[in-house]
């Protein structure tokens, strides 16, 4: 099953700067070859369920290996069975709505 997650891994007990930990998680995602988009408070990741959740597990392992005694993680998870959809599809749909290019499409058809 394909899945999209919005992942935010926060190491605790390491001080206020977490950039090195975020960078390490980005490396894990890139090594897995999954499509992803980092943003200011997390990373969107898409792929097969098992591969995505293996990346989440691996991020925890790597951050602990870097010395974080605790980690708190927030995730939003989305799946759909009616059609294939990518992260870029979702963004492009909203951009098209904003530009008025999808006039006449009902809210249910244009949902993201």
Phi and psi in radians as a Rosetta constraint file:
Dihedral C 1 N 2 CA 2 C 2 CIRCULARHARMONIC -1.337 0.35
Dihedral N 2 CA 2 C 2 N 3 CIRCULARHARMONIC 2.558 0.35
Dihedral C 2 N 3 CA 3 C 3 CIRCULARHARMONIC -2.520 0.35
Dihedral N 3 CA 3 C 3 N 4 CIRCULARHARMONIC 2.617 0.35
Dihedral C 3 N 4 CA 4 C 4 CIRCULARHARMONIC -2.095 0.35
Dihedral N 4 CA 4 C 4 N 5 CIRCULARHARMONIC 2.333 0.35
Dihedral C 4 N 5 CA 5 C 5 CIRCULARHARMONIC -2.241 0.35
Dihedral N 5 CA 5 C 5 N 6 CIRCULARHARMONIC 2.608 0.35
Dihedral C 5 N 6 CA 6 C 6 CIRCULARHARMONIC -1.902 0.35
Dihedral N 6 CA 6 C 6 N 7 CIRCULARHARMONIC 1.915 0.35
Dihedral C 6 N 7 CA 7 C 7 CIRCULARHARMONIC -1.890 0.35
Dihedral N 7 CA 7 C 7 N 8 CIRCULARHARMONIC 2.325 0.35
Dihedral C 7 N 8 CA 8 C 8 CIRCULARHARMONIC -2.364 0.35
Dihedral N 8 CA 8 C 8 N 9 CIRCULARHARMONIC 1.856 0.35
Dihedral C 8 N 9 CA 9 C 9 CIRCULARHARMONIC -1.777 0.35
Dihedral N 9 CA 9 C 9 N 10 CIRCULARHARMONIC 2.136 0.35
Dihedral C 9 N 10 CA 10 C 10 CIRCULARHARMONIC -2.133 0.35
Dihedral N 10 CA 10 C 10 N 11 CIRCULARHARMONIC 1.947 0.35
Dihedral C 10 N 11 CA 11 C 11 CIRCULARHARMONIC -1.290 0.35
Dihedral N 11 CA 11 C 11 N 12 CIRCULARHARMONIC 2.464 0.35
Dihedral C 11 N 12 CA 12 C 12 CIRCULARHARMONIC -1.985 0.35
Dihedral N 12 CA 12 C 12 N 13 CIRCULARHARMONIC 2.569 0.35
Dihedral C 12 N 13 CA 13 C 13 CIRCULARHARMONIC 1.421 0.35
Dihedral N 13 CA 13 C 13 N 14 CIRCULARHARMONIC 0.387 0.35
Dihedral C 13 N 14 CA 14 C 14 CIRCULARHARMONIC -2.138 0.35
Dihedral N 14 CA 14 C 14 N 15 CIRCULARHARMONIC 0.152 0.35
Dihedral C 14 N 15 CA 15 C 15 CIRCULARHARMONIC 1.689 0.35
Dihedral N 15 CA 15 C 15 N 16 CIRCULARHARMONIC -2.999 0.35
Dihedral C 15 N 16 CA 16 C 16 CIRCULARHARMONIC -1.571 0.35
Dihedral N 16 CA 16 C 16 N 17 CIRCULARHARMONIC -0.357 0.35
Dihedral C 16 N 17 CA 17 C 17 CIRCULARHARMONIC -1.647 0.35
Dihedral N 17 CA 17 C 17 N 18 CIRCULARHARMONIC 2.172 0.35
Dihedral C 17 N 18 CA 18 C 18 CIRCULARHARMONIC -2.108 0.35
Dihedral N 18 CA 18 C 18 N 19 CIRCULARHARMONIC 0.189 0.35
Dihedral C 18 N 19 CA 19 C 19 CIRCULARHARMONIC -0.979 0.35
Dihedral N 19 CA 19 C 19 N 20 CIRCULARHARMONIC -0.693 0.35
Dihedral C 19 N 20 CA 20 C 20 CIRCULARHARMONIC -1.120 0.35
Dihedral N 20 CA 20 C 20 N 21 CIRCULARHARMONIC -0.620 0.35
Dihedral C 20 N 21 CA 21 C 21 CIRCULARHARMONIC -1.266 0.35
Dihedral N 21 CA 21 C 21 N 22 CIRCULARHARMONIC -0.706 0.35
Dihedral C 21 N 22 CA 22 C 22 CIRCULARHARMONIC -1.092 0.35
Dihedral N 22 CA 22 C 22 N 23 CIRCULARHARMONIC -0.756 0.35
Dihedral C 22 N 23 CA 23 C 23 CIRCULARHARMONIC -1.051 0.35
Dihedral N 23 CA 23 C 23 N 24 CIRCULARHARMONIC -0.717 0.35
Dihedral C 23 N 24 CA 24 C 24 CIRCULARHARMONIC -1.119 0.35
Dihedral N 24 CA 24 C 24 N 25 CIRCULARHARMONIC -0.709 0.35
Dihedral C 24 N 25 CA 25 C 25 CIRCULARHARMONIC -1.164 0.35
Dihedral N 25 CA 25 C 25 N 26 CIRCULARHARMONIC -0.664 0.35
Dihedral C 25 N 26 CA 26 C 26 CIRCULARHARMONIC -1.065 0.35
Dihedral N 26 CA 26 C 26 N 27 CIRCULARHARMONIC -0.680 0.35
Dihedral C 26 N 27 CA 27 C 27 CIRCULARHARMONIC -1.107 0.35
Dihedral N 27 CA 27 C 27 N 28 CIRCULARHARMONIC -0.729 0.35
Dihedral C 27 N 28 CA 28 C 28 CIRCULARHARMONIC -1.040 0.35
Dihedral N 28 CA 28 C 28 N 29 CIRCULARHARMONIC -0.787 0.35
Dihedral C 28 N 29 CA 29 C 29 CIRCULARHARMONIC -1.113 0.35
Dihedral N 29 CA 29 C 29 N 30 CIRCULARHARMONIC -0.797 0.35
Dihedral C 29 N 30 CA 30 C 30 CIRCULARHARMONIC -1.099 0.35
Dihedral N 30 CA 30 C 30 N 31 CIRCULARHARMONIC -0.729 0.35
Dihedral C 30 N 31 CA 31 C 31 CIRCULARHARMONIC -1.093 0.35
Dihedral N 31 CA 31 C 31 N 32 CIRCULARHARMONIC -0.541 0.35
Dihedral C 31 N 32 CA 32 C 32 CIRCULARHARMONIC -1.323 0.35
Dihedral N 32 CA 32 C 32 N 33 CIRCULARHARMONIC -0.261 0.35
Dihedral C 32 N 33 CA 33 C 33 CIRCULARHARMONIC 1.314 0.35
Dihedral N 33 CA 33 C 33 N 34 CIRCULARHARMONIC 0.353 0.35
Dihedral C 33 N 34 CA 34 C 34 CIRCULARHARMONIC -1.510 0.35
Dihedral N 34 CA 34 C 34 N 35 CIRCULARHARMONIC 2.551 0.35
Dihedral C 34 N 35 CA 35 C 35 CIRCULARHARMONIC -1.190 0.35
Dihedral N 35 CA 35 C 35 N 36 CIRCULARHARMONIC 2.339 0.35
Dihedral C 35 N 36 CA 36 C 36 CIRCULARHARMONIC -2.721 0.35
Dihedral N 36 CA 36 C 36 N 37 CIRCULARHARMONIC 2.797 0.35
Dihedral C 36 N 37 CA 37 C 37 CIRCULARHARMONIC -2.470 0.35
Dihedral N 37 CA 37 C 37 N 38 CIRCULARHARMONIC 1.961 0.35
Dihedral C 37 N 38 CA 38 C 38 CIRCULARHARMONIC -1.335 0.35
Dihedral N 38 CA 38 C 38 N 39 CIRCULARHARMONIC 2.521 0.35
Dihedral C 38 N 39 CA 39 C 39 CIRCULARHARMONIC -2.365 0.35
Dihedral N 39 CA 39 C 39 N 40 CIRCULARHARMONIC -3.106 0.35
Dihedral C 39 N 40 CA 40 C 40 CIRCULARHARMONIC -1.077 0.35
Dihedral N 40 CA 40 C 40 N 41 CIRCULARHARMONIC -0.506 0.35
Dihedral C 40 N 41 CA 41 C 41 CIRCULARHARMONIC -2.209 0.35
Dihedral N 41 CA 41 C 41 N 42 CIRCULARHARMONIC 0.556 0.35
Dihedral C 41 N 42 CA 42 C 42 CIRCULARHARMONIC 2.692 0.35
Dihedral N 42 CA 42 C 42 N 43 CIRCULARHARMONIC -2.867 0.35
Dihedral C 42 N 43 CA 43 C 43 CIRCULARHARMONIC -2.472 0.35
Dihedral N 43 CA 43 C 43 N 44 CIRCULARHARMONIC 2.302 0.35
Dihedral C 43 N 44 CA 44 C 44 CIRCULARHARMONIC -1.508 0.35
Dihedral N 44 CA 44 C 44 N 45 CIRCULARHARMONIC 2.341 0.35
Dihedral C 44 N 45 CA 45 C 45 CIRCULARHARMONIC -2.322 0.35
Dihedral N 45 CA 45 C 45 N 46 CIRCULARHARMONIC 2.442 0.35
Dihedral C 45 N 46 CA 46 C 46 CIRCULARHARMONIC -2.292 0.35
Dihedral N 46 CA 46 C 46 N 47 CIRCULARHARMONIC 2.613 0.35
Dihedral C 46 N 47 CA 47 C 47 CIRCULARHARMONIC 2.835 0.35
Dihedral N 47 CA 47 C 47 N 48 CIRCULARHARMONIC -2.914 0.35
Dihedral C 47 N 48 CA 48 C 48 CIRCULARHARMONIC -1.229 0.35
Dihedral N 48 CA 48 C 48 N 49 CIRCULARHARMONIC 2.521 0.35
Dihedral C 48 N 49 CA 49 C 49 CIRCULARHARMONIC -0.826 0.35
Dihedral N 49 CA 49 C 49 N 50 CIRCULARHARMONIC -0.956 0.35
Dihedral C 49 N 50 CA 50 C 50 CIRCULARHARMONIC -1.068 0.35
Dihedral N 50 CA 50 C 50 N 51 CIRCULARHARMONIC -0.721 0.35
Dihedral C 50 N 51 CA 51 C 51 CIRCULARHARMONIC -1.171 0.35
Dihedral N 51 CA 51 C 51 N 52 CIRCULARHARMONIC -0.731 0.35
Dihedral C 51 N 52 CA 52 C 52 CIRCULARHARMONIC -1.145 0.35
Dihedral N 52 CA 52 C 52 N 53 CIRCULARHARMONIC -0.776 0.35
Dihedral C 52 N 53 CA 53 C 53 CIRCULARHARMONIC -1.311 0.35
Dihedral N 53 CA 53 C 53 N 54 CIRCULARHARMONIC -0.388 0.35
Dihedral C 53 N 54 CA 54 C 54 CIRCULARHARMONIC -1.154 0.35
Dihedral N 54 CA 54 C 54 N 55 CIRCULARHARMONIC -0.678 0.35
Dihedral C 54 N 55 CA 55 C 55 CIRCULARHARMONIC -1.126 0.35
Dihedral N 55 CA 55 C 55 N 56 CIRCULARHARMONIC -0.724 0.35
Dihedral C 55 N 56 CA 56 C 56 CIRCULARHARMONIC -1.056 0.35
Dihedral N 56 CA 56 C 56 N 57 CIRCULARHARMONIC -0.812 0.35
Dihedral C 56 N 57 CA 57 C 57 CIRCULARHARMONIC -1.056 0.35
Dihedral N 57 CA 57 C 57 N 58 CIRCULARHARMONIC -0.785 0.35
Dihedral C 57 N 58 CA 58 C 58 CIRCULARHARMONIC -1.146 0.35
Dihedral N 58 CA 58 C 58 N 59 CIRCULARHARMONIC -0.654 0.35
Dihedral C 58 N 59 CA 59 C 59 CIRCULARHARMONIC -1.021 0.35
Dihedral N 59 CA 59 C 59 N 60 CIRCULARHARMONIC -0.761 0.35
Dihedral C 59 N 60 CA 60 C 60 CIRCULARHARMONIC -1.077 0.35
Dihedral N 60 CA 60 C 60 N 61 CIRCULARHARMONIC -0.783 0.35
Dihedral C 60 N 61 CA 61 C 61 CIRCULARHARMONIC -1.045 0.35
Dihedral N 61 CA 61 C 61 N 62 CIRCULARHARMONIC -0.817 0.35
Dihedral C 61 N 62 CA 62 C 62 CIRCULARHARMONIC -1.119 0.35
Dihedral N 62 CA 62 C 62 N 63 CIRCULARHARMONIC -0.766 0.35
Dihedral C 62 N 63 CA 63 C 63 CIRCULARHARMONIC -1.143 0.35
Dihedral N 63 CA 63 C 63 N 64 CIRCULARHARMONIC -0.692 0.35
Dihedral C 63 N 64 CA 64 C 64 CIRCULARHARMONIC -1.118 0.35
Dihedral N 64 CA 64 C 64 N 65 CIRCULARHARMONIC -0.731 0.35
Dihedral C 64 N 65 CA 65 C 65 CIRCULARHARMONIC -1.069 0.35
Dihedral N 65 CA 65 C 65 N 66 CIRCULARHARMONIC -0.479 0.35
Dihedral C 65 N 66 CA 66 C 66 CIRCULARHARMONIC -1.382 0.35
Dihedral N 66 CA 66 C 66 N 67 CIRCULARHARMONIC -0.067 0.35
Dihedral C 66 N 67 CA 67 C 67 CIRCULARHARMONIC 1.951 0.35
Dihedral N 67 CA 67 C 67 N 68 CIRCULARHARMONIC -0.019 0.35
Dihedral C 67 N 68 CA 68 C 68 CIRCULARHARMONIC -1.273 0.35
Dihedral N 68 CA 68 C 68 N 69 CIRCULARHARMONIC 2.112 0.35
Dihedral C 68 N 69 CA 69 C 69 CIRCULARHARMONIC -1.318 0.35
Dihedral N 69 CA 69 C 69 N 70 CIRCULARHARMONIC -0.425 0.35
Dihedral C 69 N 70 CA 70 C 70 CIRCULARHARMONIC -2.442 0.35
Dihedral N 70 CA 70 C 70 N 71 CIRCULARHARMONIC 2.680 0.35
Dihedral C 70 N 71 CA 71 C 71 CIRCULARHARMONIC -2.449 0.35
Dihedral N 71 CA 71 C 71 N 72 CIRCULARHARMONIC 2.387 0.35
Dihedral C 71 N 72 CA 72 C 72 CIRCULARHARMONIC -2.048 0.35
Dihedral N 72 CA 72 C 72 N 73 CIRCULARHARMONIC 2.340 0.35
Dihedral C 72 N 73 CA 73 C 73 CIRCULARHARMONIC -2.211 0.35
Dihedral N 73 CA 73 C 73 N 74 CIRCULARHARMONIC 2.357 0.35
Dihedral C 73 N 74 CA 74 C 74 CIRCULARHARMONIC -1.986 0.35
Dihedral N 74 CA 74 C 74 N 75 CIRCULARHARMONIC 2.419 0.35
Dihedral C 74 N 75 CA 75 C 75 CIRCULARHARMONIC -2.462 0.35
Dihedral N 75 CA 75 C 75 N 76 CIRCULARHARMONIC 2.475 0.35
Dihedral C 75 N 76 CA 76 C 76 CIRCULARHARMONIC -1.968 0.35
Dihedral N 76 CA 76 C 76 N 77 CIRCULARHARMONIC 2.339 0.35
Dihedral C 76 N 77 CA 77 C 77 CIRCULARHARMONIC -2.150 0.35
Dihedral N 77 CA 77 C 77 N 78 CIRCULARHARMONIC 2.315 0.35
Dihedral C 77 N 78 CA 78 C 78 CIRCULARHARMONIC -2.303 0.35
Dihedral N 78 CA 78 C 78 N 79 CIRCULARHARMONIC 2.364 0.35
Dihedral C 78 N 79 CA 79 C 79 CIRCULARHARMONIC -2.332 0.35
Dihedral N 79 CA 79 C 79 N 80 CIRCULARHARMONIC 2.760 0.35
Dihedral C 79 N 80 CA 80 C 80 CIRCULARHARMONIC -2.614 0.35
Dihedral N 80 CA 80 C 80 N 81 CIRCULARHARMONIC 2.605 0.35
Dihedral C 80 N 81 CA 81 C 81 CIRCULARHARMONIC -2.018 0.35
Dihedral N 81 CA 81 C 81 N 82 CIRCULARHARMONIC -0.144 0.35
Dihedral C 81 N 82 CA 82 C 82 CIRCULARHARMONIC -1.398 0.35
Dihedral N 82 CA 82 C 82 N 83 CIRCULARHARMONIC -0.427 0.35
Dihedral C 82 N 83 CA 83 C 83 CIRCULARHARMONIC -2.954 0.35
Dihedral N 83 CA 83 C 83 N 84 CIRCULARHARMONIC 2.878 0.35
Dihedral C 83 N 84 CA 84 C 84 CIRCULARHARMONIC -1.349 0.35
Dihedral N 84 CA 84 C 84 N 85 CIRCULARHARMONIC 2.470 0.35
Dihedral C 84 N 85 CA 85 C 85 CIRCULARHARMONIC -2.655 0.35
Dihedral N 85 CA 85 C 85 N 86 CIRCULARHARMONIC 2.398 0.35
Dihedral C 85 N 86 CA 86 C 86 CIRCULARHARMONIC -1.873 0.35
Dihedral N 86 CA 86 C 86 N 87 CIRCULARHARMONIC 2.974 0.35
Dihedral C 86 N 87 CA 87 C 87 CIRCULARHARMONIC -0.999 0.35
Dihedral N 87 CA 87 C 87 N 88 CIRCULARHARMONIC -0.785 0.35
Dihedral C 87 N 88 CA 88 C 88 CIRCULARHARMONIC -1.173 0.35
Dihedral N 88 CA 88 C 88 N 89 CIRCULARHARMONIC -0.586 0.35
Dihedral C 88 N 89 CA 89 C 89 CIRCULARHARMONIC -1.012 0.35
Dihedral N 89 CA 89 C 89 N 90 CIRCULARHARMONIC -0.760 0.35
Dihedral C 89 N 90 CA 90 C 90 CIRCULARHARMONIC -1.127 0.35
Dihedral N 90 CA 90 C 90 N 91 CIRCULARHARMONIC -0.772 0.35
Dihedral C 90 N 91 CA 91 C 91 CIRCULARHARMONIC -1.143 0.35
Dihedral N 91 CA 91 C 91 N 92 CIRCULARHARMONIC -0.792 0.35
Dihedral C 91 N 92 CA 92 C 92 CIRCULARHARMONIC -1.097 0.35
Dihedral N 92 CA 92 C 92 N 93 CIRCULARHARMONIC -0.614 0.35
Dihedral C 92 N 93 CA 93 C 93 CIRCULARHARMONIC -1.077 0.35
Dihedral N 93 CA 93 C 93 N 94 CIRCULARHARMONIC -0.790 0.35
Dihedral C 93 N 94 CA 94 C 94 CIRCULARHARMONIC -1.173 0.35
Dihedral N 94 CA 94 C 94 N 95 CIRCULARHARMONIC -0.720 0.35
Dihedral C 94 N 95 CA 95 C 95 CIRCULARHARMONIC -1.087 0.35
Dihedral N 95 CA 95 C 95 N 96 CIRCULARHARMONIC -0.696 0.35
Dihedral C 95 N 96 CA 96 C 96 CIRCULARHARMONIC -1.117 0.35
Dihedral N 96 CA 96 C 96 N 97 CIRCULARHARMONIC -0.718 0.35
Dihedral C 96 N 97 CA 97 C 97 CIRCULARHARMONIC -1.059 0.35
Dihedral N 97 CA 97 C 97 N 98 CIRCULARHARMONIC -0.755 0.35
Dihedral C 97 N 98 CA 98 C 98 CIRCULARHARMONIC -1.139 0.35
Dihedral N 98 CA 98 C 98 N 99 CIRCULARHARMONIC -0.533 0.35
Dihedral C 98 N 99 CA 99 C 99 CIRCULARHARMONIC -1.557 0.35
Dihedral N 99 CA 99 C 99 N 100 CIRCULARHARMONIC -0.022 0.35
Dihedral C 99 N 100 CA 100 C 100 CIRCULARHARMONIC 1.306 0.35
Dihedral N 100 CA 100 C 100 N 101 CIRCULARHARMONIC 0.288 0.35
Dihedral C 100 N 101 CA 101 C 101 CIRCULARHARMONIC -1.420 0.35
Dihedral N 101 CA 101 C 101 N 102 CIRCULARHARMONIC -0.177 0.35
Dihedral C 101 N 102 CA 102 C 102 CIRCULARHARMONIC -2.007 0.35
Dihedral N 102 CA 102 C 102 N 103 CIRCULARHARMONIC 0.576 0.35
Dihedral C 102 N 103 CA 103 C 103 CIRCULARHARMONIC -1.006 0.35
Dihedral N 103 CA 103 C 103 N 104 CIRCULARHARMONIC 2.426 0.35
Dihedral C 103 N 104 CA 104 C 104 CIRCULARHARMONIC 1.608 0.35
Dihedral N 104 CA 104 C 104 N 105 CIRCULARHARMONIC -0.088 0.35
Dihedral C 104 N 105 CA 105 C 105 CIRCULARHARMONIC -1.595 0.35
Dihedral N 105 CA 105 C 105 N 106 CIRCULARHARMONIC 2.304 0.35
Dihedral C 105 N 106 CA 106 C 106 CIRCULARHARMONIC -1.224 0.35
Dihedral N 106 CA 106 C 106 N 107 CIRCULARHARMONIC 2.804 0.35
Dihedral C 106 N 107 CA 107 C 107 CIRCULARHARMONIC -0.994 0.35
Dihedral N 107 CA 107 C 107 N 108 CIRCULARHARMONIC -0.679 0.35
Dihedral C 107 N 108 CA 108 C 108 CIRCULARHARMONIC -1.207 0.35
Dihedral N 108 CA 108 C 108 N 109 CIRCULARHARMONIC -0.556 0.35
Dihedral C 108 N 109 CA 109 C 109 CIRCULARHARMONIC -1.351 0.35
Dihedral N 109 CA 109 C 109 N 110 CIRCULARHARMONIC -0.521 0.35
Dihedral C 109 N 110 CA 110 C 110 CIRCULARHARMONIC -1.723 0.35
Dihedral N 110 CA 110 C 110 N 111 CIRCULARHARMONIC 0.167 0.35
Dihedral C 110 N 111 CA 111 C 111 CIRCULARHARMONIC -1.069 0.35
Dihedral N 111 CA 111 C 111 N 112 CIRCULARHARMONIC 2.569 0.35
